[in-house]
Amino acid sequence: MAYDVVVLGSGPGGYVAAIRASQLGFKTAVVEKESLGGVCLNWGCIPTKALLKSAQVNEYIKHANDYGIEASGAPNFSAVIKRSRGVADKMSKGVQYLMKKNKIDVIMGFGKIIAKGKIEVSDKDGKNQTVEAKHIIIATGARSRELPTMKIDGKKIIGYREAMVLPEIPKSMVIVGSGAIGVEFAYFYNSMGTKVTIVEFLPRIVPVEDEDISKELEKSYKKNGITIMTSSEVTSVDTSGNGVKATVKSATGETVLEADVLLSAVGVTANIEGIGLETLGIKIDKGRVMVDKYGQTNVPGIYSIGDCSPGQALAHVASKEGIVCVEAIAYNENKYHHQPEPIDYNNIPGCTYCVPEIASVGYTEQQAKDQGYEIKVGKFPLSASGKASAAGHTEGFIKVIFDAKYGEWLGTHMIGYNVTEMIAETVTARKLETTYLEVLNAVHPHPTISESIKDAIEVAYGEAIHI
């Protein structure tokens, strides 16, 4: 079978790249070893949000009296998990529909590059077939990273996949790592009634976020009964008993944490083993495939996008990388009218769907200072927002950072109710090189939580009205 473009992997990078390739007139196929939609749709972004929504509903019921409603209930954990899997299955079927709609062939099996322009696909029955392609896009994604001290056994030491389908609510859980995966599962299981302890190697949780965000989330989590240990390292885990015993080393000495289960959430590792990269001498650095600004590897005709290339390991990054990659291929073959614009990796929004939610883009306050900017910082507490008060979600704040000299919008950092739906304003404004004045002159709707962005800018420039 011969194609113009074959994509290895059908996650949010792979299936989007395949659809764009088909739209641009390429005969296209995707090779997928498991389920269409990849980790994001089946075991990541989408089903975790379904779990978190169930947790939020549970929290509403717990605090129904705060809204003048009498209600009671307890989580049916198996039903919660079943709903999450149902959402994932629906989304995966949606990708199947998109493949048919765009006349993209789906080849199920494990794909390996065996020569330039050739892929060997092995299906679950061990049968092999060879697929030819002028252009091969590697979009094989990533999996849970394993540390030598915490080998995942799927039962007592688990990764994110097992955490999504546990048969029952554990009474206690140790979560190692406090990035997005760690803090989202911490919120979910704490809401379900599990005693949760977070262990973070770095000095603060959600360490990639602005320091003020880390402090606010830690305060919220401790208030809700989550134990947090920062500047701490799990040196060993004993699974010989009924649960786990994790030895944790910190500045104050060693502590042994006992729990039913330990969730390893220490990042991800790219899925690049066994796919034939060494066959063609494709360059790899720090476990990622090296590419140029259009996803091209050092070998002509071979490209890489998403979690297995150097950009941020985020679904929306993978999708955009896939589009940029395919449009660059099409431009070079006179199928597209202009060279696509490379991605600005400093204007990528990050969203964490714990409660309170976190959303950010651009420089943190410290990063802006390190870059030599003289800055203006505005911080607006959601306790001063009428909509947040009406919604019963007053914790958190909006923080904006501007260049004092030119008014350039350097960054926004939010923590609070529904803030993941609000970060796009900053992303778009920064893309348009908007200054603070244009944003203040754009009338924001009231009452909304999104108007708090304007309020924070007013604080930065000494024009605060509502605080």
Secondary structure, DSSP 8 states (H G I E B T S, - for coil): -EEEEEEE--STTHHHHHHHHHHTT--EEEEESS-TTHHHHHHSHHHHHHHHHHHHHHHHHHTGGGGT--------HHHHHHHHHHHHHHHHHHHHHHHHHTT-EEEESEEEEEETTEEEEE-TTS-EEEEEEEEEEE---EEE--BTTB---SSSEE-HHHHTS-SS--SEEEEE--SHHHHHHHHHHHHHT-EEEEE-SSSSSSTTS-HHHHHHHHHHHHHTT-EEE-S-EEEEEE-SSSSEEEEEEETTEEEEEEESEEEE-S-EEE--TTSSHHHHT--EETTEE---TTSB-SSTTEEE-GGGSSS---HHHHHHHHHHHHHHHHHHTTSSSS------GGG--EEE-SSSEEEEEE--HHHHHHTT--EEEEEEEGGG-HHHHHHT----EEEEEEETTT-BEEEEEEEETTGGGTTHHHHHHHHTT-BHHHHHHS---SS-STHHHHHHHHHHTT--S--
